[in-house]
């Protein structure tokens, strides 16, 4: 019996960072992969991100980035 698997879609995430610490304040998937068992670990991993660099000192408050996460096999 052949089983067909469909690949998860590339999710779109929005991540809000604190401008002072570079740590994630909140994260959400605006577009799901279509698989809750894939979405959960992706979302959890986003909370481990930290941004850094000289430009952070120029910011006046939290900022949000939106990105497409490309899934490869």
Rosetta blueprint (number, residue, H / E / L):
1 X L
2 X L
3 X L
4 X L
5 X L
6 X L
7 X L
8 X L
9 X L
10 X L
11 X L
12 X E
13 X E
14 X E
15 X E
16 X E
17 X E
18 X L
19 X L
20 X L
21 X L
22 X L
23 X E
24 X E
25 X E
26 X E
27 X E
28 X E
29 X E
30 X E
31 X E
32 X L
33 X L
34 X L
35 X L
36 X H
37 X H
38 X H
39 X H
40 X H
41 X H
42 X H
43 X H
44 X H
45 X H
46 X H
47 X L
48 X L
49 X L
50 X E
51 X L
52 X L
53 X L
54 X H
55 X H
56 X H
57 X H
58 X H
59 X L
60 X L
61 X L
62 X L
63 X E
64 X E
65 X E
66 X E
67 X E
68 X E
69 X L
70 X L
71 X L
72 X L
73 X L
